[in-house]
Amino acid sequence: MGKLGERLALLFMAKKGYTLAYSRFRTKNGEVDLVMNKGNIYSFIEVKTRATSFSAASHDQYSLQSHPELAVNDVKQGKFVVVVRQYIERYRLYDHHIQCDVVSVLVDVDTHTYSLRYFPSAFS
């Protein structure tokens, strides 16, 4: 499910004019799902994907199942920022605008449709 969410996020960002700089940048400290570039902007994206059934009677409006972005908590954000800094140093992006974004994807297992939410500059 995670790879599907990343592909959907990549297509979404491409439609916004971004190009892929790196997919699944990994260090010993963690991973950044997508690194996207648009001019002087580098967007480091954490993608959270969940399978659900939109036809289910009800969803807890604040659950991780219906709001995958809630899984990007303070601990996850801290690790993510460390990996972003390592990328910046490795590729010497000192003069670029850097943002940490979250893309949340819900995939309906019944209809094979999806809902995507984008949170630009979600944390720093």
Secondary structure, DSSP 8 states (H G I E B T S, - for coil): -HHHHHHHHHHHHHHTT-EEEEEEEEETTEEEEEEEEETTEEEEEEEEEEEE-TTSS---TT-TTT-GGGG--HHHHHHHHHHHHHHHHHHT-TTSEEEEEEEEEEEETTT--EEEEEEEEEE-
